[in-house]
């Protein structure tokens, strides 16, 4: 999957949890997983989500709120 596709999967997972205003996204690939950090630059910290995605299948493996 491309970074844009990973971000789309992560944003869909965030929307399912009621988080729709996460404008900033950063993708880090680690082995067989991709970490997508979604955040809102309006907040100094907190309110974001770290979404772990399997880039081979597009499955969301884990969603971790960032405090």
N, C-alpha and C positions, 0 to 999 in steps of 0.2 A: 504494500500500500504506500502511496505517496504521503508526504506530510499533510497536504491539504485533506486527503481522505481520512487520515487519522484524526485531524482536528475536527472534521465533520462528525465522526463517530463520537468523539469526546463531548462535543457540544450537544449532540442528541442525548447522551447520557446525563449531561448537566441539566438539560431542559426537562428530562423526566423527573428530576429531583427538584424542579422549581427554580433553578438557577439559569436565568436567560440573559443576564447582562454581563457576561464574562467576555470582555472584548479582546483581551490579550491572550495569546496562545504560544507556548514554547514546546517543541517536540525534542525528546532525547531518546535515542535508541540504545537499549542495553540488552545485548544478546538476542534472545527470541521475544523480547517484549519492547514496547514503546511506551514511554511516559509522556503524557500530554498534560502540561500545567496550564490550567485556565485561570485567569485572574482579571480583576478590574483595576486598572491603573489609578482610579479615583481613590482607592483605599490604600493606605500605607502598608497595611498587612491584614491578613485574614479575609475570609469570604470567598476564597478561591477553591478550586478542586484539582486534585491530581488524579488523572484517569489513566489506568494501566490497561493497555490494549495489546492484543495479540495481532501483530501486523500481517500475519499469514492469513488469518480468518476474519479479522475485524471484530472479534469478540471482545467485549469489555470484561476484563479479568477482575478489576477492583477499582473502587472510587474512594478516594481519601480526602475528606475535607481539610483545607489548610487553615489553621488557626493563627 
